[in-house]
Amino acid sequence: MPSTGTGGQAAQPRFVTGSLMRHVCVMAGTSAVGLIAVFAVDLINLFYLSLLGEKAIAAAVGFAGVLGFFHMSVCIGLIIGIGAVVSRTIGAGQRAAARRIATASLVFTVGLTAVLGTGTVFFLGPALHLLGAEGETARLAQRYLAITVHSLPLLGIGMACSTLLRSVGDAKRSMTITLIAAFVTAVLDPILIFSFGLGLDGAAIAAVVSRAVMAAIGLHGVLVTHQLLGPFERAAFVADVRALGGVAGPAVLTNLATPVAAAFVTHSIAQFGPAAVAGAATIDRVSPVAFGLIYALSGAVGPILAQNLGAGQFRRVREGLRDSLLFMVIAVAVAWLVLALGQGALIRAFSADGLAAELIALFCTWLAPSFFFAGGLFVANASFNNLGHPLLSTGFNWGRATLGTIPFAWWGSHYGAGGVLIGSAIGSSIFGLLAVIVAFRLASTLAKQELPPATPALDAPVAPTSPQTTVATLVTPEAS
């Protein structure tokens, strides 16, 4: 049965007709704005701290960012589950159930992130030592994290509320949450770091305040504007969390692969000193802002492929995958050009010199093109998740994080800090290419199943073909 709106009219899927490239551009563009704002907060922090001219501080932020990346990955996995379950419930017209699940999801998010964030405090020293942080750099990173990790529930609330707003179609308000949080950071950082002379502590405090603002605005939109939170129902809590976990669990597992790879690369680079870590930290914060469109593709392409799959338009699924990859190639080419031409200004902006400047120049000139393959992996993952093969996404992500990172980064470390980055880029590119090949094979298999409109013979009636039956037959998760 098609879903219906309040007026009783069948909801017309947006993506089963019209230009697929236009759908990809619109979805990726709007998603990228909010996503870039989230990453811009860390970039702004690093920019102001780099003005202090101390490599130990920049390196400390780099080490802290790796641990923060683990936290962020858990939050992203959670909101994927929240968005999927709440959106599906709203689409089924079960508003009361959606409000109950939304409340349960926020309660669960706060509980999990509080345990994760505060629990991290007890392991900061060993974790930073494992990453390769030593001396003053390790002390500064531990002090920064000791302030920020307790605010992880605020980040979780803000991200969850942003997702809940998207589930009811309020993309503008969802985007505003992250934009305002980035603005707050940009205003507070120079005041706290320089005017109040707090340095690294000022940046940590600004991050906490930014998360608090993000949570407050999100809660207002969800609770007041859309009244999407219902009473907490203890009896249904376990069942609701189990439903969320069915989607969020695999998503968290998939997302954790990236910080695992980042941790190994950081450990490999740390042996070359604070300057190398500072350069890598700058690259880690510049790349998601420069390639924000690419990072947004994995979430933006999914609904396009899924709607056409559900409609039985399997050729459009393959065409959507093709157009998504074409969009990715153009976006990466433009970003690479901007980075290559602007690398001098970037190096000066972050007060980089010596080895740090060399690594930034290496990335902007030669390593940025590796995002052609990273972007291919993002698009392929979206196709795997929406064509019923989520374990392929998990497998390729973890394959890239282990086989595609550890041996290549280790090999590259024999040739210096730049060799670590080159090796990891080569390894991840191999897995990105393999993922694209597998994704196209799946899409091509689907496309062959779509039958052209038939003209039945006058003397031989033809039995109707059910697209739903075909989809159910072809799109079967590996876990089954």
Stockholm file with secondary structure:
# STOCKHOLM 1.0

chainA/1-480         MPSTGTGGQAAQPRFVTGSLMRHVCVMAGTSAVGLIAVFAVDLINLFYLSLLGEKAIAAAVGFAGVLGFFHMSVCIGLIIGIGAVVSRTIGAGQRAAARRIATASLVFTVGLTAVLGTGTVFFLGPALHLLGAEGETARLAQRYLAITVHSLPLLGIGMACSTLLRSVGDAKRSMTITLIAAFVTAVLDPILIFSFGLGLDGAAIAAVVSRAVMAAIGLHGVLVTHQLLGPFERAAFVADVRALGGVAGPAVLTNLATPVAAAFVTHSIAQFGPAAVAGAATIDRVSPVAFGLIYALSGAVGPILAQNLGAGQFRRVREGLRDSLLFMVIAVAVAWLVLALGQGALIRAFSADGLAAELIALFCTWLAPSFFFAGGLFVANASFNNLGHPLLSTGFNWGRATLGTIPFAWWGSHYGAGGVLIGSAIGSSIFGLLAVIVAFRLASTLAKQELPPATPALDAPVAPTSPQTTVATLVTPEAS
#=GR chainA/1-480 SS CCCBCTTSCBCCCSSSSSCHHHHHHHHHHHHHHHHHHHHHHHHHHHHHHHTTCCHHHHHHHHHHHHHHHHHHHHHHHHHHHHHHHHHHHHHTTCHHHHHHHHHHHHHHHHHHHHHHHHHHGGGHHHHHHHHTCCHHHHHHHHHHHHHHGGGHHHHHHHHHHHHHHHHTTCHHHHHHHHHHHHHHHHHHHHIIIIISCCTHHHHHHHHHHHHHHHHHHHHIIIIIISCCCCCCCHHHHHHHHHHHHHHHHHHHHHHTHHHHHHHHHHHHHHTTCHHHHHHHHHHHHHHHHHTHHHHHHHHHHHHHHHHHHHTTCHHHHHHHHHHHHHHHHHHHHHHHHHHHHHHHHHHHHTTCCHHHHHHHHHIIIIIGGGHHHHHHHHHHHHHHHHTTCHHHHHHHHHHHHTTTTHHHHHHHHTTCHHHHHHHHHHHHHHHHHHHHHHHHHHHHHHHHHCCCCCCCCTTSCCCCCCHHHHHHHHCCCTTC
#=GC SS_cons         CCCBCTTSCBCCCSSSSSCHHHHHHHHHHHHHHHHHHHHHHHHHHHHHHHTTCCHHHHHHHHHHHHHHHHHHHHHHHHHHHHHHHHHHHHHTTCHHHHHHHHHHHHHHHHHHHHHHHHHHGGGHHHHHHHHTCCHHHHHHHHHHHHHHGGGHHHHHHHHHHHHHHHHTTCHHHHHHHHHHHHHHHHHHHHIIIIISCCTHHHHHHHHHHHHHHHHHHHHIIIIIISCCCCCCCHHHHHHHHHHHHHHHHHHHHHHTHHHHHHHHHHHHHHTTCHHHHHHHHHHHHHHHHHTHHHHHHHHHHHHHHHHHHHTTCHHHHHHHHHHHHHHHHHHHHHHHHHHHHHHHHHHHHTTCCHHHHHHHHHIIIIIGGGHHHHHHHHHHHHHHHHTTCHHHHHHHHHHHHTTTTHHHHHHHHTTCHHHHHHHHHHHHHHHHHHHHHHHHHHHHHHHHHCCCCCCCCTTSCCCCCCHHHHHHHHCCCTTC
//
